[in-house]
Amino acid sequence: MRAYDVVVIGSGVGGGSVALQLAGCNTKVLILERGPALPREAQNWDPVEVFCERRYHTKETWFADGRAFNPGMFYFVGGNTKFYGAAMFRFREKDFEALQHPEGVSPAWPITYQELEPWYSKAEQLFGVRGQAGQDPSEPPRSSAYAHGPIPHEPVIDAIAAKLRAQGLRPFPMPCAVDFGPQGTCQRCSNCDAFPCKINAKGDAEMKLIEPARRSSNIELMTNALVEKFETDDTGRTVVAAVVNVNGVRQRITASTFVLSAGAINSAALLLRSANARNPRGLANSSDVVGRHYMTHNTSALMAVHPFKINKTQFPKTLAVHDYYFGEGEGDTPLGSLQLLGKIKEPMLRGSLGAVPKFIRSALATHSVDWYAQSEDLPHPDSRITIRPDGAINLHWHRSNMQTHHRWVARCKSILRGTGYPIVLTAPFGTDVVSHQCGTIRFGNDPAVSALDPLCKAWDHDNLFVMDSSFFPSSAAVNPALTVAAQGLRVGNHIREEIIR
Ligand SMILES: Cc1cc2nc3c(=O)[nH]c(=O)nc-3n(C[C@H](O)[C@H](O)[C@H](O)COP(=O)(O)OP(=O)(O)OC[C@H]3O[C@@H](n4cnc5c(N)ncnc54)[C@H](O)[C@@H]3O)c2cc1C
C-alpha cells in the first residue's frame, strides 16, 4: 500500500494537464500509466510497422455489438497524442451553445467559451501551436495571438490554397503543434499524422506536459501500472484506493484525491468495473449516464487524385477550410471541417484497398492530395460503452447526423474537384476508429443528467475528478485535444487552488 495526496490515472492530455498544474506544489502526486514510455526506434517512422503490423496498437480485443476488433488505441506515456495529427483547434463559441442539427440538438455546455478561453491560450503556448489568428472564418475571439507563425505550405498545397480562394473560399493555416520553423526540430519528414515522432518534434502530452511536470520532485510517474478498479469507503462517497496491477502484481494505492484520465472509453469502463454495494451502477453513476453518449465524430478520408500530377508534399497538414462549419448560409445547419491529412502512403491503403493491385495503390498514393472531412455526431443515450460478462469492453456507436455528414462529404468533393483534381475517392471511418472518442462521462449543471460538475468533479463523490475527453457533452466538428488540454489546465488549477492547499 502506498499513499499519495493526488493520484492521476493516465498520462495523456487530460492527466498530463492536471499533473503539470500540480507540479511544484507541496503535495505528493503519482501518475499511474498502464503503458511504458514509447521507444524511439527506426520503426517509429515505418508505415508497414505502424499501419500493417500495428506495432504500437494495444493488443486488446474490444467488441462492437458482439464483433471482436482491435481498437486504434495507444497505451504509452503521453497516451494517444503520441500518434495524433497535432491539429490543435479551439472549439467555436457556438459549439458551447445548443445548436440545432437536422437530426437533433447538440447540447449546450455548462461553461461558456469565454470561461475556457484563457486556458486555450495557455494550452496553445504549452503545446507550441503554430497558427495565424484572423484567418479562420469560424474562429472564436482570442485574448492572445499564436506564439509561433503558421507552418508554411509546400508548393502543391500553396497552389491548392490559391484554387480554393478562386472559388471564393477562405482557406487558412491549420493550427498545428509541430516544432517547425527557425531553430525548430521538425525535419518535415513525411511520417507525422498517426506516427510517433522519433525526434520529439511533435507537441505531444509526454513532451509538453508529463516531462515538464516530472522535473518537479513532487510528481512521480509509474509506468506499466494498470488501474483495475477503485475502492470506496463504507459510505460509497469517498474513493479510498486504486487497485493497480503493476507487471502482474496487485497493489492498493491510496490518496486524498483521485483524477481519472484514462481516456473516454477506458475511464467509463473503469467506473463501471468499480461498482460496489453503495454504487451498484458503478462509480459516479447515480445518473446512469456513465458509458452513455459516446461520440467520436463523423469522419471520412478523401483522396483528391490527379492522374498526371505527382504530389511530393512531405508535411501537408498546413491548411483547412471552415467556410461551411456552421452551414451554407443564413438558416442552414452546421456542416463541418475540411482539413488536410498526413500524406497517405501505399501501405496505409492495404487495409481498405487490399483487393486492389499494389501498383494501383502506389499510383493512387503518389498522385493524391489527402483530406479529412469531419462533422459533428450527436450524443445519444444508447451510444454506449458497457462491460461484457468476460470483462471486455463492448462499444455500441449509435451513429447520428449522417445526413449532414453525407452532405458535407458531397460538398467537399465538389470543392476539391474545383481545385483541379478530377478524381475524388472517399471512405468513411468506421466503428473501429475511436480516435476522437468523447462524451461518456459528461459534465453539466444537473446531477440528475450528468456525472460531473462543471469542474469535472464527480457529483457522487467527494474526491474523484474525471479529466479526459469523456467530459464533453457534445463533440463539435473540430479535433478534441486542445479542448481536453484547456479544461485539464482549468481543472488542475482548481485542484491546486481549492482542493489541496
Ligand atoms: C491517430 C490519431 C490521430 C489524432 N489526431 C488528432 C489531431 O490531429 N488533433 C486532435 O485534437 N486530436 C487528435 N486525436 C485525438 C487525441 O489524440 C485525443 O483526443 C486525446 O489524446 C485524448 O486525450 P485523453 O487524455 O482524453 O486520453 P488518452 O490520450 O487516451 O490518454 C489516456 C491515458 O490513460 C492510459 N490508461 C488507460 N486506461 C488506463 C488504466 N486502466 N490504468 C492506467 N492507465 C490507463 C492510457 O494508456 C493513456 O496513456 C488523434 C488520435 C489518434 C489516435
The ligand as an ORCA input file, in Angstrom:
! r2SCAN-3c Opt
* xyz 0 1
  C      -4.170      8.539    -34.848
  C      -4.786      9.667    -34.075
  C      -4.767     10.958    -34.597
  C      -5.333     12.006    -33.874
  N      -5.199     13.280    -34.350
  C      -5.653     14.311    -33.614
  C      -5.414     15.654    -34.016
  O      -4.770     15.915    -35.031
  N      -5.892     16.649    -33.230
  C      -6.606     16.391    -32.082
  O      -7.050     17.342    -31.428
  N      -6.831     15.136    -31.680
  C      -6.361     14.091    -32.392
  N      -6.536     12.819    -31.947
  C      -7.292     12.618    -30.701
  C      -6.449     12.943    -29.481
  O      -5.261     12.211    -29.532
  C      -7.269     12.610    -28.228
  O      -8.433     13.408    -28.224
  C      -6.526     12.884    -26.947
  O      -5.266     12.286    -26.975
  C      -7.340     12.355    -25.777
  O      -6.623     12.566    -24.586
  P      -7.138     11.899    -23.237
  O      -6.282     12.407    -22.156
  O      -8.609     12.081    -23.158
  O      -6.946     10.319    -23.421
  P      -5.715      9.370    -23.908
  O      -4.823     10.054    -24.839
  O      -6.389      8.109    -24.343
  O      -4.935      9.114    -22.560
  C      -5.349      8.164    -21.616
  C      -4.128      7.537    -20.968
  O      -4.563      6.669    -19.925
  C      -3.878      5.427    -20.006
  N      -4.793      4.430    -19.432
  C      -5.939      3.955    -19.976
  N      -6.531      3.087    -19.129
  C      -5.747      3.039    -18.018
  C      -5.835      2.307    -16.798
  N      -6.876      1.493    -16.531
  N      -4.826      2.439    -15.892
  C      -3.770      3.271    -16.137
  N      -3.650      3.983    -17.293
  C      -4.642      3.881    -18.214
  C      -3.607      5.249    -21.486
  O      -2.530      4.361    -21.730
  C      -3.309      6.677    -21.923
  O      -1.948      6.995    -21.789
  C      -5.974     11.747    -32.633
  C      -5.988     10.450    -32.117
  C      -5.399      9.420    -32.813
  C      -5.421      8.033    -32.220
*
